[in-house]
């Protein structure tokens, strides 16, 4: 026969032990839940930190690229400014040298022209040059009576016959009768003629230097077109 063990009735101590075991199990479950939540929170925080770090890294890389591009652009702009300044300075220096050379050549041509004109005094045709210069000066002066002065070599060529030819030429060009006499003053040092009104108040300078200066713009343009314009086209 099967033996029947009679059911033991729980005592108070048994109940206490059971209650303590339940508490321990609850604590263990709570701790496990807390640890699980903590682990999940830790992983979430780590993930967010990594994401933020990645974003900041991307931003930093873009910022660096932007700064590098900006620096390159500024460097290129600065280099372009420096390049334009160098080219401008070089161009200005070339112009300065060109103008200096041009002025030197023109001055030399003027000097040669003066010397050439002086050598013409001994030519037989120089009387016609004097006639033209005196006529021009007399008409320009516009007075009824004037005195003529010139260099010593030129004064020797101004005689009554030359003065008569001048008067005829003045009359033909202006329909005026003008009295002309050779000045009693000292001869001029430079080549050419100077006509002074009889009252001494006004004069017309028709010396070689003055004539060249008076026609300087026209002469410079002729020299420029003949010499320099061709060189610039090359």
SEBAMAR-750571 format. One line per field, with one value per residue: x, y, z of N, C-alpha, C, CB in turn; residue in one letter. Coordinates in steps of 0.05 Angstrom, whole numbers. Each point is the difference from the previous one (the first is absolute). Last residue first. Glycine has a CB too. Layout:
! SEBAMAR-750571
n_u	c(X/...)
n_v	c(Y/...)
n_w	c(Z/...)
ca_u	c(X/...)
ca_v	c(Y/...)
ca_w	c(Z/...)
c_u	c(X/...)
c_v	c(Y/...)
c_w	c(Z/...)
cb_u	c(X/...)
cb_v	c(Y/...)
cb_w	c(Z/...)
residu	c(A/...)
//
This chain:
! SEBAMAR-750571
n_u	c(1081/-72/62/69/-69/-29/97/27/-82/-71/69/46/-91/-31/86/-11/-96/29/84/-20/25/78/26/-29/43/78/-8/-69/-82/-29/-55/2/-66/57/75/-54/40/-5/91/4/86/31/74/91/25/50/-37/74/-34/-76/-7/-62/-17/-115/-89/-86/-77/-78/-67/-31/58/33/15/23/52/36/12/34/53/27/16/42/49/15/18/35/-5/85/45/-76/13/94/-31/-117/-79/-60/-66/-64/-105/-66/-88/-6/-27/74/-41/15/90/11/-36/49/77/-17/-20/74/56/-30/11/87/21/3/95/28/47/-86/-15/64/-69/-69/63/19/-98/-18/73/-41/-89/40/44/-85/-46/72/-5/-98/1/68/-53/-83/45/38/-90/-44/65/-14/-97/11/59/-63/-75/51/24/-92/-36/65/-19/-96/15/53/-71/-65/58/14/-96/-18/69/-35/-91/31/48/-77/-59/64/7/-98/-10/67/-45/-87/37/43/-82/-49/67/-2/-98/3/69/-53/-82/49/38/-90/-40/73/-13/-97/11/66/-60/-78/55/35/-93/-35/75/-15/-97/19/65/-64/-72/61/25/-96/-23/75/-31/-93/36/55/-79/-58/68/6/-99/-11/-70/-27/44/-77/41/39/-58/68/-59/5)
n_v	c(1964/61/41/4/37/61/22/28/28/2/30/58/28/1/44/58/11/5/50/68/50/-54/0/95/14/-54/44/97/43/46/90/73/78/81/30/36/-49/-114/-72/-88/-64/-73/-84/-19/61/86/87/95/93/76/52/-79/31/33/-31/61/-69/27/-95/-57/-75/-40/75/63/-73/-25/96/10/-84/31/88/-47/-53/86/48/-101/-70/-45/52/-15/-96/12/59/-27/93/78/55/75/16/73/-51/-109/-92/-54/-70/59/22/-95/-33/73/-15/-99/14/66/-56/-77/55/26/-93/-23/24/-33/47/-12/-94/-15/42/-58/-75/36/15/-87/-40/46/-26/-88/4/34/-68/-64/36/9/-91/-31/48/-30/-89/8/35/-65/-68/37/3/-91/-24/49/-40/-85/15/35/-73/-62/45/-1/-91/-20/46/-47/-80/20/25/-82/-49/43/-16/-89/-6/42/-58/-76/30/17/-84/-40/50/-23/-91/7/44/-71/-66/45/6/-94/-22/55/-39/-88/23/36/-80/-57/50/-2/-96/-9/56/-50/-83/36/31/-87/-46/60/-15/-96/4/56/-60/-76/46/21/-93/-32/63/-33/-92/21/46/-74/-63/54/-4/-103/-42/-110/-79/-72/-109/-61/-96/-80/-63/-111)
n_w	c(-1696/23/63/-72/-61/72/22/-95/-52/69/67/-67/-31/94/24/-80/26/96/-24/-64/83/25/-96/-5/88/-32/-91/24/-26/89/-29/87/32/31/-54/-73/-78/37/-32/-62/26/-81/31/34/101/8/-72/-4/69/-60/-80/-61/-111/-12/-49/-1/-53/-64/5/-70/30/-86/-63/73/44/-90/-18/93/-12/-89/42/76/-69/-50/86/59/73/-23/70/60/-19/28/77/7/-3/35/-66/54/-48/-28/3/49/-24/6/-58/-78/40/31/-88/-46/60/-13/-98/-7/60/-56/-81/40/19/-94/8/111/72/47/-17/71/57/-40/14/90/9/-46/54/78/-37/-22/89/37/-57/28/94/-7/-43/63/70/-45/-10/91/27/-62/32/90/-21/-40/76/61/-54/-4/96/16/-57/47/86/-28/-38/80/52/-59/5/97/6/-55/51/84/-36/-29/87/44/-57/13/96/-3/-51/63/75/-40/-16/90/33/-50/31/89/-10/-35/69/65/-38/1/89/25/-46/37/86/-14/-26/75/56/-37/12/85/20/-36/46/77/-13/-17/75/50/-32/18/84/13/-28/55/71/-16/-4/79/38/-31/34/82/2/-63/-78/35/-68/-43/33/-87/-16/-36/-72/39)
ca_u	c(16/-16/-20/12/8/-24/-10/19/21/-12/-12/21/13/-19/1/25/-2/-21/9/-10/-27/-17/-2/-16/-28/-8/-2/26/-1/24/-6/19/-6/-18/14/-2/16/-15/-11/-11/-19/-6/-28/-8/-11/19/-9/-10/21/9/27/4/18/28/19/27/14/27/9/-8/-17/-14/-15/-22/-20/-13/-18/-23/-17/-14/-19/-23/-15/-13/-24/6/-24/-16/16/-3/-25/2/19/27/7/26/8/29/14/29/8/4/-24/2/-8/-29/-12/2/-17/-28/-6/-1/-24/-23/-3/-8/-29/-14/-9/-29/-12/-11/19/3/-13/18/22/-9/-4/27/12/-14/10/27/-2/-9/23/18/-12/2/28/8/-14/14/27/-3/-8/24/19/-10/5/29/6/-11/17/25/-5/-4/27/17/-10/6/29/5/-9/20/23/-7/-2/28/13/-12/10/28/0/-9/22/22/-9/-1/28/10/-11/12/28/-1/-8/23/20/-10/2/29/7/-13/14/26/-5/-8/25/18/-13/3/29/5/-13/15/25/-6/-8/25/16/-14/4/28/2/-14/17/24/-9/-5/26/13/-15/8/27/-2/-12/20/20/-12/0/27/5/2/21/-12/8/7/-19/13/-9/-1/14/-17)
ca_v	c(-24/-20/-11/-17/-25/-14/-17/-18/-10/-16/-24/-18/-10/-19/-25/-13/-10/-21/-25/-22/7/-3/-29/-13/7/-14/-29/-13/-20/-15/-27/-12/-29/-13/-18/10/25/24/16/26/11/29/8/3/-24/-22/-22/-23/-20/-15/10/10/-17/9/-19/12/0/11/21/27/13/-18/-20/14/8/-25/-8/19/-7/-25/7/13/-21/-17/13/26/17/-7/7/29/4/-10/16/-6/-27/-7/-28/-3/-18/4/14/29/17/23/-8/-4/26/16/-12/4/28/3/-13/15/25/-8/-5/26/7/0/22/-8/6/29/10/-4/19/26/-1/1/27/19/-3/11/29/9/-2/22/25/0/3/28/18/-4/12/30/7/-3/21/25/0/4/29/16/-5/14/28/6/-3/23/24/-3/4/28/15/-4/15/28/4/0/25/22/-2/8/29/11/-4/19/27/3/0/26/20/-5/9/29/8/-6/21/25/-3/2/28/15/-6/13/28/3/-4/24/23/-5/4/29/12/-9/15/28/-1/-5/25/20/-8/6/29/8/-10/17/26/-4/-2/26/17/-10/10/29/3/-7/21/23/-6/3/29/14/20/26/15/28/21/18/28/14/26/24)
ca_w	c(-4/-15/18/20/-14/-5/22/14/-18/-21/12/8/-25/-12/16/-6/-27/-1/13/-16/-8/24/6/-21/6/24/-6/0/-20/-1/-10/-18/-7/19/18/27/2/-7/23/-8/19/1/-5/-28/-13/2/17/-14/-4/24/7/27/14/1/12/0/25/-4/19/-10/19/18/-15/-14/21/8/-22/0/23/-7/-20/13/15/-20/-10/-13/0/-24/-24/-5/-14/-28/-16/7/-6/10/-3/-4/18/-2/-25/4/-7/17/27/-1/-4/25/20/-9/6/29/11/-10/16/27/-2/-2/27/3/-15/-26/-22/-2/-24/-23/2/-8/-29/-12/5/-17/-27/0/2/-26/-18/7/-10/-29/-7/5/-20/-25/3/-1/-27/-16/9/-10/-29/-3/5/-23/-23/5/-2/-28/-13/8/-14/-28/-2/6/-23/-21/7/-3/-29/-10/8/-16/-28/0/4/-25/-19/7/-7/-29/-9/8/-19/-26/1/0/-27/-18/5/-12/-29/-7/3/-21/-25/1/-5/-28/-16/4/-14/-29/-6/1/-24/-23/1/-9/-28/-15/1/-17/-28/-7/-2/-24/-22/-1/-10/-28/-13/0/-20/-27/-6/-6/-26/-20/0/-14/-29/-10/-3/25/1/1/24/-7/8/20/-2/25/-1/0)
c_u	c(-2/15/-17/-20/11/6/-24/-14/17/21/-11/-11/22/12/-18/2/26/-1/-20/7/-14/-29/-18/-3/-19/-30/-11/-4/28/-2/26/-10/21/-5/-18/12/-1/17/-14/-13/-9/-20/-4/-30/-10/-10/21/-9/-13/21/10/29/6/16/28/18/28/13/28/7/-11/-20/-17/-18/-25/-21/-16/-20/-25/-20/-17/-22/-25/-17/-15/-27/7/-25/-16/15/-4/-25/1/19/28/4/27/7/30/14/29/9/3/-23/1/-11/-30/-14/-1/-19/-29/-8/-3/-26/-24/-4/-11/-30/-13/-9/-30/-13/-11/18/3/-12/19/23/-8/-3/27/11/-13/13/27/-3/-7/24/18/-11/4/29/9/-12/15/27/-2/-5/25/19/-8/7/29/6/-9/19/25/-4/-2/27/18/-8/9/29/4/-8/22/23/-6/0/28/13/-10/12/28/1/-7/22/22/-8/1/29/10/-10/14/28/-1/-6/25/20/-10/4/30/7/-12/16/27/-4/-6/25/18/-12/5/29/6/-11/18/26/-5/-6/26/16/-13/5/28/3/-12/17/23/-9/-4/26/12/-14/10/27/-2/-11/21/21/-11/1/28/5/-1/22/-11/5/10/-20/13/-8/-5/17)
c_v	c(-18/-26/-22/-13/-20/-27/-17/-20/-21/-13/-19/-26/-20/-12/-21/-27/-16/-13/-22/-27/-23/5/-5/-30/-13/5/-15/-30/-13/-23/-14/-28/-9/-29/-16/-18/12/25/24/13/27/6/30/6/7/-25/-22/-22/-25/-20/-14/9/12/-20/12/-19/12/3/9/22/27/14/-18/-20/12/5/-25/-8/18/-8/-24/8/12/-22/-17/12/27/18/-5/9/30/6/-9/16/-5/-30/-4/-30/-2/-18/3/12/29/20/23/-8/-2/27/16/-11/6/29/5/-12/16/24/-9/-4/27/9/2/24/-9/7/30/11/-2/20/28/1/2/28/20/-2/13/30/10/0/24/26/2/5/29/19/-2/13/30/9/0/23/26/1/5/29/17/-3/16/30/7/-1/24/25/-1/7/30/15/-2/18/29/5/1/27/23/-1/11/31/12/-3/21/28/4/4/28/21/-3/12/31/9/-4/22/25/-2/4/29/15/-6/15/29/4/-3/25/24/-3/7/30/13/-7/17/28/0/-3/26/20/-7/8/30/9/-7/20/27/-3/0/27/17/-8/11/29/3/-5/23/24/-6/5/30/15/21/28/16/28/22/16/29/14/25)
c_w	c(25/-2/-13/18/20/-14/-6/18/14/-18/-22/11/7/-25/-13/15/-7/-27/-2/12/-15/-7/24/6/-21/6/25/-3/-3/-20/-4/-9/-20/-6/19/21/28/5/-10/24/-10/22/3/-1/-27/-14/1/20/-14/-7/25/5/28/17/-1/16/-3/27/-9/18/-10/19/18/-15/-13/22/8/-22/-1/22/-9/-20/13/13/-20/-10/-11/-3/-25/-25/-6/-16/-29/-19/9/-6/12/0/-8/21/-3/-26/6/-4/19/28/0/-3/26/21/-8/7/30/11/-9/17/27/-1/1/28/4/-14/-27/-24/-4/-26/-23/1/-10/-31/-14/3/-20/-28/-1/-1/-28/-19/6/-12/-30/-8/3/-21/-26/2/-4/-28/-16/7/-13/-30/-4/4/-24/-24/4/-5/-30/-13/6/-16/-29/-4/3/-25/-22/6/-5/-30/-11/7/-17/-28/-1/1/-27/-20/5/-8/-30/-9/6/-21/-27/-1/-2/-29/-17/3/-14/-30/-8/0/-24/-26/-1/-7/-30/-17/2/-16/-30/-7/-1/-26/-25/-1/-11/-30/-17/-1/-19/-29/-9/-5/-27/-24/-3/-13/-30/-15/-2/-21/-28/-7/-8/-28/-22/-2/-16/-30/-12/-6/26/3/-2/25/-6/6/21/-4/26/0)
cb_u	c(32/-22/-2/41/9/-26/19/33/1/-40/-12/29/-10/-39/9/22/-30/-26/27/3/14/38/46/15/15/47/38/20/-37/9/-42/38/-49/-22/38/-42/-8/-44/37/-8/21/9/-14/36/-12/15/-48/30/26/-45/-11/-37/21/-15/-28/-18/-27/-14/-28/-38/25/40/36/28/37/42/32/29/40/40/31/32/43/37/22/47/-20/16/42/-4/-19/32/26/-13/-31/-2/-27/9/-42/-7/-42/11/-26/50/16/3/40/43/11/14/49/34/4/25/50/25/6/40/38/-2/37/-8/37/-6/-33/18/-4/-46/-12/19/-24/-41/8/5/-42/-24/17/-14/-46/-4/12/-33/-39/10/0/-46/-24/16/-19/-47/-6/9/-38/-36/10/-5/-47/-19/12/-24/-47/-6/7/-39/-34/11/-11/-47/-15/13/-28/-43/2/5/-42/-29/12/-12/-47/-11/14/-31/-41/5/1/-44/-27/13/-17/-47/-7/12/-34/-38/11/0/-45/-22/17/-18/-46/-1/12/-36/-36/12/-2/-46/-19/19/-18/-44/1/14/-35/-33/15/-1/-44/-13/19/-21/-41/7/10/-39/-26/20/-7/-46/-7/19/-31/18/-2/-42/41/-28/-17/46/-44/35/-5/-36)
cb_v	c(26/37/44/28/26/43/34/37/44/30/27/39/43/25/27/45/39/25/28/29/48/14/-6/35/44/4/4/37/24/11/16/26/6/44/30/23/8/-23/-16/-17/-25/3/-45/-32/-18/19/10/10/16/6/44/-30/-17/49/-39/48/-40/25/-19/-22/-23/-28/1/41/7/-25/20/37/-14/-15/36/17/-26/9/44/-15/-25/-47/-11/7/-41/-36/9/-47/-1/36/-4/45/-26/48/24/-7/-39/-6/-45/-14/15/-23/-45/-2/13/-36/-35/11/1/-43/-13/20/-27/-35/-6/-47/-5/4/-36/-41/-2/-11/-49/-25/3/-28/-49/-13/-5/-44/-39/-3/-20/-50/-26/2/-32/-49/-12/-4/-43/-38/-3/-16/-50/-23/2/-34/-47/-8/-7/-46/-36/1/-18/-50/-20/1/-36/-46/-6/-11/-47/-33/2/-26/-50/-17/-3/-40/-42/-2/-14/-49/-30/0/-28/-49/-12/-2/-42/-39/5/-15/-49/-20/6/-32/-46/-4/-2/-45/-33/6/-19/-50/-18/5/-36/-43/1/-4/-46/-26/10/-21/-48/-8/5/-38/-39/5/-8/-48/-21/11/-25/-47/-1/4/-42/-32/8/-13/-49/-11/9/-41/5/-19/-28/-3/-30/-10/-15/-30/3/-25)
cb_w	c(-30/-25/23/-2/-42/-3/29/-2/-23/1/41/10/-23/19/42/-8/-13/35/31/-40/-2/29/-18/-33/21/18/-33/29/-24/48/-23/23/8/7/-3/-14/-49/10/29/-47/39/-50/17/-15/45/44/-12/-39/41/20/-20/16/-43/-4/-13/-4/15/-42/38/-23/35/-2/-35/-4/34/-11/-34/17/27/-27/-16/35/8/-33/8/-13/40/4/25/50/22/16/42/17/-40/37/-43/22/8/-16/2/49/8/1/-9/-49/-26/11/-20/-48/-7/6/-35/-42/6/-4/-48/-24/17/-33/-34/18/33/50/6/23/49/18/2/40/44/3/10/49/27/-7/27/49/6/-1/41/37/0/12/49/20/-5/29/47/4/0/45/33/-6/16/50/17/-7/33/44/0/4/46/32/-8/19/49/11/-8/36/41/-1/4/47/27/-8/23/49/12/-5/39/39/-4/11/49/25/-5/30/47/10/4/44/37/2/18/50/22/1/34/47/11/7/45/34/1/23/51/20/7/38/46/12/14/47/35/5/28/50/21/8/41/43/11/18/49/31/8/32/49/17/10/45/39/24/-49/22/5/-41/36/-18/-20/18/-50/24)
residu	c(X/X/X/X/X/X/X/X/X/X/X/X/X/X/X/X/X/X/X/X/X/X/X/X/X/X/X/X/X/X/X/X/X/X/X/X/X/X/X/X/X/X/X/X/X/X/X/X/X/X/X/X/X/X/X/X/X/X/X/X/X/X/X/X/X/X/X/X/X/X/X/X/X/X/X/X/X/X/X/X/X/X/X/X/X/X/X/X/X/X/X/X/X/X/X/X/X/X/X/X/X/X/X/X/X/X/X/X/X/X/X/X/X/X/X/X/X/X/X/X/X/X/X/X/X/X/X/X/X/X/X/X/X/X/X/X/X/X/X/X/X/X/X/X/X/X/X/X/X/X/X/X/X/X/X/X/X/X/X/X/X/X/X/X/X/X/X/X/X/X/X/X/X/X/X/X/X/X/X/X/X/X/X/X/X/X/X/X/X/X/X/X/X/X/X/X/X/X/X/X/X/X/X/X/X/X/X/X/X/X/X/X/X/X/X/X/X/X/X/X/X/X/X/X/X/X/X/X/X/X/X/X/X/X)
//
